[in-house]
Amino acid sequence: MKVTTETFFRPDEIARERLSIPAALYNRCRLMLSRCQYEHVFVPIRSMQMLAVIDAEEVIFVDNQAYAVQDGEGGRLMKLCWKFRHDEHRDDLNEPGPIELVYYADESRELHRRLIGEFTRATELVEERARKHGCEPRAKKVIAFPSTT
């Protein structure tokens, strides 16, 4: 089976903060990944024209409209990232999931607020489809995309 590889560019980090996401969303991300035979789960967030990619360490959120080329390779730009904080253990599955929110764009904090609801709905749709059809064979490649300033 052919695996499609998507390329994403990680811009310079603007800021980072420790916070948490709702337990149900955190748990769903971990479950979706564990049920998939591949290392990544791709979740389209059509209402925001974004794509989320879940792996063991993070969830990246990329703008479907922002395309860049560097050294002859093209890919979409990351807007923000949720880094799973494996160093902080949860004693209860109902506790919020600890993450670090990594900002790659000025609007990252506002995007994060919207993503809590929209990403939740998108993961529900992907999970429903996966029960019927399985997980898509796709992989991600992340390349640093430093600013020119």
C-alpha positions as CSV (number, residue, x, y, z in Angstrom):
1,M,0.0,0.0,0.0
2,K,1.4,3.4,-1.0
3,V,1.9,5.9,1.8
4,T,1.4,9.6,1.0
5,T,3.8,11.9,2.8
6,E,2.8,15.4,3.5
7,T,5.4,18.1,4.2
8,F,4.9,20.8,6.8
9,F,7.1,23.8,7.7
10,R,7.7,24.7,11.3
11,P,8.2,28.5,11.5
12,D,10.2,30.1,14.2
13,E,8.5,29.8,17.6
14,I,7.0,33.1,18.8
15,A,5.9,32.0,22.3
16,R,5.0,29.0,24.4
17,E,2.7,28.4,27.4
18,R,1.7,25.5,29.6
19,L,-2.0,24.8,29.8
20,S,-4.4,21.9,29.4
21,I,-7.1,20.8,27.0
22,P,-10.4,19.0,28.0
23,A,-9.9,15.4,29.1
24,A,-12.3,14.0,26.5
25,L,-10.3,15.7,23.6
26,Y,-6.9,14.7,25.0
27,N,-8.1,11.1,25.5
28,R,-9.6,11.0,22.0
29,C,-6.3,12.1,20.4
30,R,-4.4,9.4,22.3
31,L,-7.0,6.7,21.4
32,M,-7.2,7.6,17.8
33,L,-3.5,7.3,17.5
34,S,-3.4,4.0,19.3
35,R,-6.1,2.5,17.0
36,C,-4.3,3.6,13.8
37,Q,-1.6,1.3,12.4
38,Y,0.3,4.3,11.2
39,E,2.4,6.9,13.2
40,H,0.1,9.8,12.4
41,V,-3.6,10.6,12.3
42,F,-4.7,13.3,9.9
43,V,-7.7,15.3,10.9
44,P,-9.2,17.8,8.5
45,I,-10.9,20.8,10.2
46,R,-12.9,22.0,7.3
47,S,-14.8,24.7,9.2
48,M,-11.4,26.5,9.7
49,Q,-9.7,25.3,6.5
50,M,-7.0,23.7,8.7
51,L,-5.5,20.3,9.1
52,A,-4.4,18.7,12.4
53,V,-1.8,15.9,12.5
54,I,-1.6,13.9,15.7
55,D,1.4,11.8,16.6
56,A,2.9,10.5,19.9
57,E,4.5,13.8,20.8
58,E,2.3,16.6,19.4
59,V,-0.7,17.8,17.5
60,I,0.3,20.2,14.8
61,F,-2.2,22.6,13.2
62,V,-1.5,23.8,9.7
63,D,-3.2,26.3,7.5
64,N,-4.5,24.6,4.3
65,Q,-4.2,28.0,2.5
66,A,-0.6,28.9,3.5
67,Y,1.8,27.1,1.2
68,A,5.6,27.8,1.1
69,V,8.6,26.5,-0.7
70,Q,12.1,26.2,0.7
71,D,15.1,24.6,-1.0
72,G,12.8,23.3,-3.8
73,E,10.4,21.5,-1.4
74,G,6.9,22.7,-0.9
75,G,4.6,22.4,2.1
76,R,2.1,24.0,4.4
77,L,2.9,26.3,7.3
78,M,2.2,25.3,10.9
79,K,0.2,27.9,12.9
80,L,0.4,26.3,16.3
81,C,1.2,23.1,18.1
82,W,0.0,21.2,21.1
83,K,3.0,19.4,22.6
84,F,1.9,16.6,24.9
85,R,3.5,17.0,28.3
86,H,4.4,13.4,29.1
87,D,6.3,14.6,32.2
88,E,3.0,15.5,33.9
89,H,1.1,12.4,34.8
90,R,-2.7,12.3,35.2
91,D,-4.2,10.3,38.0
92,D,-7.6,10.2,36.5
93,L,-8.8,10.0,32.9
94,N,-11.3,12.8,33.7
95,E,-8.4,15.3,34.4
96,P,-7.6,17.8,31.7
97,G,-4.8,16.8,29.4
98,P,-1.5,18.8,30.0
99,I,0.0,20.4,26.9
100,E,2.4,23.2,25.9
101,L,0.8,25.5,23.4
102,V,3.5,26.6,20.9
103,Y,2.8,29.8,19.0
104,Y,4.0,30.1,15.4
105,A,1.8,33.0,14.4
106,D,0.4,36.1,16.0
107,E,-3.1,34.7,15.9
108,S,-2.2,31.3,17.6
109,R,-3.9,32.0,20.9
110,E,-7.2,32.9,19.2
111,L,-6.9,29.9,16.9
112,H,-6.3,27.7,20.0
113,R,-9.6,28.9,21.5
114,R,-11.5,28.1,18.3
115,L,-9.8,24.8,17.9
116,I,-11.0,23.4,21.2
117,G,-14.5,23.2,19.8
118,E,-13.8,22.7,16.1
119,F,-11.1,20.1,16.5
120,T,-13.3,18.2,18.9
121,R,-16.1,18.0,16.2
122,A,-13.5,17.1,13.5
123,T,-12.1,14.2,15.6
124,E,-15.6,12.8,16.1
125,L,-16.1,12.7,12.4
126,V,-12.7,11.1,11.7
127,E,-13.3,8.5,14.4
128,E,-16.7,7.7,13.0
129,R,-15.2,7.2,9.5
130,A,-12.3,5.2,10.8
131,R,-14.6,2.7,12.4
132,K,-16.0,2.0,9.0
133,H,-12.9,2.3,6.8
134,G,-9.8,2.2,8.9
135,C,-6.9,4.7,9.1
136,E,-5.4,6.4,5.9
137,P,-1.8,5.5,5.1
138,R,-0.3,9.0,5.4
139,A,2.9,10.3,7.0
140,K,4.2,13.7,7.9
141,K,7.5,15.4,7.4
142,V,8.3,18.6,9.3
143,I,11.0,21.0,8.2
144,A,12.2,24.1,10.0
145,F,11.2,27.2,8.2
146,P,13.1,30.1,9.8
147,S,12.0,33.6,9.4
148,T,14.2,35.9,7.2
149,T,14.4,38.6,9.8
